[in-house]
Amino acid sequence: MFNSNDYNLKSSRSDLAAFINISDTSFYNLSNTIDFLRYAFLSSRILANKLEEACVEKKYIRKIQKSINKRLYHHYLIKKRYAKLKRSTMYSNGTSIRTFEIPFDLLKNLLRTAEHLKDSKERSIKYNIYQDKNLLNFIYKEYVQELINFFGVFNTLPFISCHLRYCSSSFHGNSYLPIFDNGKYDNLHFDEDVFSVPLIIYLSDVKKSDGPFEYIKNSEKNIRKPFSSSISDVITHDLELSNSGLDSDQITIPDSFPEVIRETSSFKHHSLYEGSSEPADYVQVLGSAGKSIIFHGYQLVHGGGLPLKGERVAALFNIRFTKPKLANLISLMTS
């Protein structure tokens, strides 16, 4: 049970780093939605005071509070699902990734569209999956139903979006190769969105240099702490704050903020993966057209899609969720 008096007393007497640690610990004591609302309201108010003490401008603090509370609510949803499913990863075998093969005869229309995309040298094109009935039925069975089982039927909407993505080191390399200035593993990262569970289907042969999907095996066991990772996500990714003309240097104030805030939620340029030494438990998913990957990007350290020397065409599928709008409402109520 969440003890607000104890939480508030400890937090008000602590420095920012200690407060974040207390908030992360207290999150796991939340037993119901009322508990969560109290927790979000209290942590939001205390954080605002701490940010003022750290010289963050007041005009940005409410936006930071709102964004953090939205992410905390997403964490809470996942926490409830894991409790109901009695596990801590997307799959019951302790992993957050599954690979499989799609029958080649289901890919005919996708492959034709992929050829048009390559000829145009564009990076992306939208694909109407609802006009491809046989593939649509397969996607519902292998992908949509899996997400409904994971997130719950009331949290998901079975509306599928699909984009084909083409990336060639020859045609597009200037736009992304600088990412790898510190080493070829610099694109490894977590996704910031807890609802990030895409399906990727290769539409070309993908070898080691063609930008295969890559991940760190068992990285989902390094569970992200809800409060500290929400702060990190806001600092490094939040579009609302970016659109307000606020960049990361304005928020972080390295001399005032503890390391737990200055660290990014992304592993990009993280010292653990910089350089050319292959990380422990590093895996590349290689294969031909039809090779498919479903993964929980929020839990799994992953990367890919950016060929160092070669090209890749793939289809990226996502579905819609009901909860993000509710999360926005919750964040307004508790900020």
N, C-alpha and C positions, 0 to 999 in steps of 0.2 A: 504494500500500500504506500502511496506517495505521501510523505510527511512534509507539508508545505512550510510549517513553522520551523522545523529543523533545517530544511533546505534554505529558507530565506535567511535564517540566522547565520548559518555557516557561510553562505555566499556573500552576505553583506560585509563580513569581516575578512574576506579573502582577497588576494590579488587576482588579476584577470586569469592567469594560468590556473590557479587553484579553483577559481569559479567554474571554468570550463570543465575541469576534471570532475567537480561535484555535479555539474549539470549532466555530463555523460553518464555518471553512475546513477543519478536519480532517475534518468529516463527509463532504465530497466525495471524500476519499481512501479511504473504506471500500470494500473489494473483495469482502467476503463476510460471512456472518452472524457468524462468530467475531470478525472485526474489529469488527462493530457491538457485540457484547456487551462486548468489551474497552473500546471507546470509551464506551459508556453507563455502564459501571461506573466508569471513571476520571473522566469528566466529572461524574457524579453525586457522587462523593466530594469532588472539588475544589469543586464548587458548594456542597456542604454546609458546607465550611470557610469559603467566601466569605460565605455567608448568616449564619453565626455571627458573623463579623467585622462584618457589617452589622447586627447586633443583632436578627436574626429569631429568635423563640423556638424552642428545640430541638424542642418537641412538634409544630411544624408542618413542620419541615424534611424529615422522612421522607415526609410526604404530598406535599410539593412535589416531592421527588425522584421518587417513584413516578409522579406525574402527568406530569412532564416526560419521563421515560423512555418512557412509553406513547406520547406524541405523537412522540417521536423515532423510535420503531419504525414508526409510520405513515409518517413522512417517508421512512424507509429503504425501505419497501415501494414507495412511489411512485417513489423514485429508481431502484429495480431495474426497475420497469415501464417508465419512460422510457428507460432504457438499452436494454432489449429492443426497445422500439418505435422507438428511434432518433429521438425527438422530445422536446420539453419542455412540451407542452400536450396536452390531451385529444384534440384533433383535429389531423390531419396538416397542416391549412392554417394552423396557428399560433394557433388560437383555442380558447376553452374554452366556447363556446356555439353552439347550433344551434336555429333556429326552423323550424317547419313547420306545416302544417294537417292536422287530423284530419277525415276525412269526417263531415259533419254527421249522417248516418244512424247512425253508431256512438255518438252522444252522447245518444240518446233517454232511456235510463234515468238517466244522470248528470244530465241537465237536469231530469227530474221530481224527482229527489232534491234538486237545487239549489233548486227552487221551495219544497219543504217546509222546507228550511233557512232560506230567506228569510222564510217565514211565521212560523217559530218565533223569528226574530231572534237565534238562537244563533250563536256564532262558528264552530263546527266540528262536523262529524259524520263518523263512520267510514263508509266505503263498501266493501261486499264485492265486489271486482272479480271474484272467482271465480264469481259468479252472472251475470256479464255476458260471456258467452263470446266474442262477436264483438269487443268492445272488448279483452278480455283477449288474444286472438290478435294484435291490432294492437299492443298495448303490448309484448308479448314481442318482436315483430319490430323495432319502432322504438326501443325503450328498453332492455329487458333485455339483448338481444343486444349492444347498443352498449356497455353497461357491462361485460359479460363480456369483450368484445374489449379494453376499456381496462384493467380491473383484473386480468384473467386468470381463467380458469375455476376455479382452486383458491381464489381470494380472494373469490368471490361465491356467494351462494345465491339461486336464482331465485324467492324468495318476495316477493311484491309487497304493499305496504301502500298504502292510499289514504284520504285524508281530504278532504272538501269544506270549503272555508273561505269564509266570508262576512264581509265587512267593510263597514260603512256609516258614513260620517262623522256621520250623524244619530243613529244608534243606539249606536255604539261609540266615537265620536270622543273622548269624555272620557278613555278609557283609553290613547290613544296620541298624540293631537295634541300634548301637551307635548314629545314627542320632537323636534318641529320648531321649538322655541322659537328656536333659533339660525339657522334657515333651512330651506328645504324639501328640502335635499339631505342632511340630517343622518342619514338612515337608511342611507346607503351604507356597506358593510362587506364584509370577507372573512368566510367561515365558518371556524370553528376546526377542523372535522372534515375530514380529507383524504378521507373517504369521502362527503362531501356532494355528490352528483350527482343532484338531484331532477328530476322531470318535472312541469311545470306546464301545465295545460290550462285556458284561459279558458272559463267557462260563462256569460258575459255579455259584452255589448259593453263594451270597455274603452277609454276616452278618456283624455286627459292628466290629468284631475283625479280619475280613478277608481282610482288606485293601481296603475298599470301596472308590470310588471316593468321595472326600470331598471338600467343597468350602465355602466361606464366601458370603452369600447372599447380593446382592447390592454392592459388593466391586468394581464393574466396575464404580461406581459413583465417586470413588476416582481416578480421571483421572491422569495418569502418565505424568509428565511434560517432553516434548520431549528432551531438551538439557541435563538436569540434569540426567534423567533416562538413556540417551545414555552413559553418562560418567560412571554411576554406572554399566551398563551392561558391558562396556569394562573392567572395573577394576575387576569385579567378574567373568566374564564368557568367555572373549575373548580367543579362542583357538589359534589364530595366535600369540598372545603375550605369551601365556603359552608355546607354542612350541619354542618360542625364548628364553626360560629359564627365563622368567620374571614372578615372582609371585606377588600376590596382595600386599605383604608387601613392595616390591620395588616400587610400583606405588603410594600407598596411602599416605605414609609419614604422619601419623596422626597429628603430631605437625604443619605441614605446610598446609594441606588440610582442607577445611571447612567440617562440618558435612554432608552437602548435597552430597559431593563426597564420604566420607567414608561410608555412608549408602549403603547397597547392594540393588540391584533391587529385589532380592529374599527376601521373608519374613522369610526364614529359620533362626532360632536362633534370630529373631527379638523379642525385649522385649515385643511387643504386644501379641505374641503368646507363649512365653516361659511358662513353668510350666504345671500344670495339670488342670487348670481352663478352662472350655469350653468357647471359644470366643463367643462374641455376634454374632447372625445370622449365627452360624455354622450349616452346613447341610451335612449329609451323604446320598449318593445315594445307597440304599440297593435294592436287588432284585435277581431274579433267572436268569438263562441263557436266553439271549435275551434282557435283559435290556440294553439300549443304551444311550449314552451321546455324544452330540456335544457341544463343548465350545470353546470360544476364550481365550486361555490361557494367552495371553498378557494383557488382561483386567481384568480377573477374578482371584482372589486369590484362589488357589486350591491345592490339593495334592491327595495322595492315591496310591494304588498299592503295599503298603508295609505292610503286615499283622503283627500286634503285636502278635497275637496268632491264627494261622489258615493259610489258603491258598487261592489264587485267580488265576483264569485263565481268560484272557481277550484277545480280538483281538484289535489291535490299527491300525487305518487307517489314512493315510495322502495322500494329493495330491501334485503335483508339481506346482511351480509358475514361471512365466517368469521373474519377476523383480529382484531377487537377483543378477543375473549376471550384469544387468544394474546398480544396486546399487554399485557393485564393480567398474564399470567404472566411475560412478559419484564421488565416493570417491577418486579415483585417480586424477580426474580433479580438485577437490576442496581442496585437501590437500596441 
